[in-house]
Amino acid sequence: MSVVFNPIESYRDDFTFRNTSKAIKRFPFPFPEDQYMYSVNIEPALKGEAGSVFEHWFDIDEHYLSEVAERAKVLEKDPDRCLVMPHMECAAWDSLALLMTHLARDYPEWFELYQSGDQWVWVNHALNLRQAFTYGDSETLPCEPLEYITRQVQGDFAILDQRDNNLWMDAGMVTGPADWSIKFDAGMNFTQWHAPVPMAHKMGVFDRALKYLMNIQVDRPVRRLNWTMTVNPRLDTSSETYHEWGHERSLVTPDNVAQMVHLRVELQFLARLPRSHALMFSIRTYLIRLDELATQPEWACRLHRVLRDLPDELADYKGLSQYRAMVVDWLKSYDPAERPCCAE
């Protein structure tokens, strides 16, 4: 199915980001039940239904031009959002190869890749780019290979080195995180960067997840959905920019809650890189306003129940406490169990 790109929208300042009806219908709603608890909700990343966010390994959608432009803005102010430790150079090239190969195969109307030994040519029609380069030689690209290709892909990427019976965040491109920072987490292992998450450690969730992830095989990727909420369609809610967005939580009122509050869903995808054997962890973020989400009434009903019954500890961790009651109250009308019974 051919992808049609929207004109460039903004994820800051005037916040012109919106979803078309097509984007709403393919939104990865993350709740299979009326209650939410942390779990190892990892599944094989099998090819999904045509047109869905699960159809291809790397989803390209109507917001492609907007996200690429947003990434460029973040990197212009903070180029260290892309980092590659020296021992991860092979993994960076491995990531470039994997992304180019899949994009050219899955979206041939927008991307092309030609290979003759180590002489490669990459064509990105969406951005009007054509680049001939020598695979393995960074001097033949405009910038380091991981930065070059991830500037042209939606979503964030952490490249994990596997050693000492753990996974280590030693490379990545992260310009749109949900309240974390790759510069802070760089060099940490899986256990360390998940330390702030409440409740899950008591349940042994991350111990089981780590064992599972370290056994991922080449061409056997896995995926999971994660979620939080955010005020305004702001992609870059990094720790280092908290001063720009943290106060927005206090701006939510009963009158603007449906326009300001967004459900933020991450499609997390993990694939073993074939040459370096590092693990690629891609985080593709989708945003949807409450009033957009409510065009699917069953989603609004379920989100009402999830947020209403969410443990306070999790609500605090996800930063929802200031406006959760307003969201729950707004969604109440979509829950049949909350409607008054009709008098006979």
Secondary structure, 3 states (H helix, E strand, C coil): CCCCCCCCCCCCCCCCCCCCHHHHHCCCCCCCCCCCCCCCCCEECCCCCCCCCCCCCCCCCCCHHHHHHHHHHHHHHCHHHEEECHHHHHHHHHHHHHHHHHHHHHCCCCEEEEEECCEEEEEECCCCEEEEEECCCHHHCCCCHHHHHHCCCCCEEEEEEEECCEEEEEEEECCCCECCCHHHHCCCEHHHHCCCCCCHHHHCHHHHHHHHHCCCCCCCCEEEEEEEEEECCCCCECHHHHHHHHHHHHHCCCCCHHHHEEEEEEEEEEEECCCCCCEEEEEEEEEEEHHHHCCCHHHHHHHHHHHHHCCHHHHHHCCCCCCHHHHHHHHHHHCHHHCCCCCC
